[in-house]
């Protein structure tokens, strides 16, 4: 038996760039704060910064500056210049409520 959960159908940054709005194939709308996304980045640079205890605890005022769709996930760029994060679509959905 295969369980299929929600899938990402569409997305857009909010007008103030502080939120990623995700619409699922089930027609639910979910909002992810830019700060949550930035804190949840799993790229090698951020992973190393966490390991070295150099990763910030917060990113106040962070904004989404660009979104690239890679098919399986989104490459999200932020106002602090960080643009290395790739967020697989199932991972994005797992961040809701954090």
C-alpha positions in Angstrom: 0.0 0.0 0.0 1.3 3.4 -0.9 0.3 6.5 1.0 0.3 9.7 -1.0 0.4 13.0 0.9 -0.1 16.5 -0.3 1.9 17.7 -3.3 3.0 21.2 -4.3 0.9 22.5 -7.3 1.9 26.1 -7.3 3.8 28.7 -5.2 4.5 32.4 -5.0 6.1 34.9 -2.7 3.8 37.2 -0.8 3.7 40.9 -1.8 6.0 41.8 1.1 8.4 38.9 0.3 8.2 37.7 3.9 6.2 34.5 3.1 6.2 31.7 0.5 2.6 30.8 -0.2 2.2 27.2 -1.4 -0.9 25.7 -3.0 -1.2 22.0 -2.9 -2.7 19.7 -5.5 -5.4 19.1 -2.9 -6.1 22.9 -3.1 -4.9 23.8 0.3 -3.0 27.0 0.8 0.0 26.9 3.1 2.2 29.8 4.2 5.9 29.5 5.1 7.7 32.4 6.6 10.9 33.4 4.9 12.7 33.2 8.2 11.6 29.6 8.7 12.8 28.8 5.2 16.2 30.4 5.8 16.6 28.7 9.1 15.7 25.4 7.5 18.2 25.5 4.7 20.1 22.2 4.4 22.8 23.3 1.8 26.4 22.3 2.5 27.3 25.9 3.5 24.5 26.1 6.1 25.1 22.6 7.4 28.8 23.4 7.9 27.9 26.7 9.7 25.6 24.7 12.0 28.4 22.2 12.7 30.8 25.0 13.4 28.2 26.8 15.6 28.3 29.8 13.3 24.7 29.5 12.1 22.5 32.4 13.3 19.5 31.6 15.6 17.3 34.1 13.7 17.1 36.0 10.4 14.9 39.0 11.3 13.5 40.9 8.4 14.8 38.3 5.8 13.0 38.4 2.5 12.6 36.0 -0.4 14.2 37.6 -3.5 13.9 34.9 -6.1 12.4 31.4 -6.5 13.6 28.9 -9.1 11.6 25.8 -9.8 13.8 22.7 -10.3 10.9 20.4 -10.8 11.5 18.3 -7.6 12.1 21.3 -5.5 12.6 25.1 -5.2 15.8 27.0 -5.2 15.1 30.0 -3.0 17.2 33.1 -2.8 17.1 35.5 0.2 17.8 39.1 0.9 21.0 38.3 2.8 22.5 37.0 -0.5 22.1 33.3 0.3 21.0 31.5 -2.8 22.3 27.9 -2.4 19.3 26.3 -0.7 17.3 23.8 -2.6 14.1 22.8 -0.9 12.6 19.5 -2.2 8.8 20.0 -2.4 8.0 17.3 0.2 10.5 19.0 2.6 8.7 22.4 2.1 5.4 20.8 3.1 7.1 19.3 6.2 8.1 22.8 7.3 4.5 24.0 7.7 3.8 24.9 11.3 7.4 25.3 12.3 
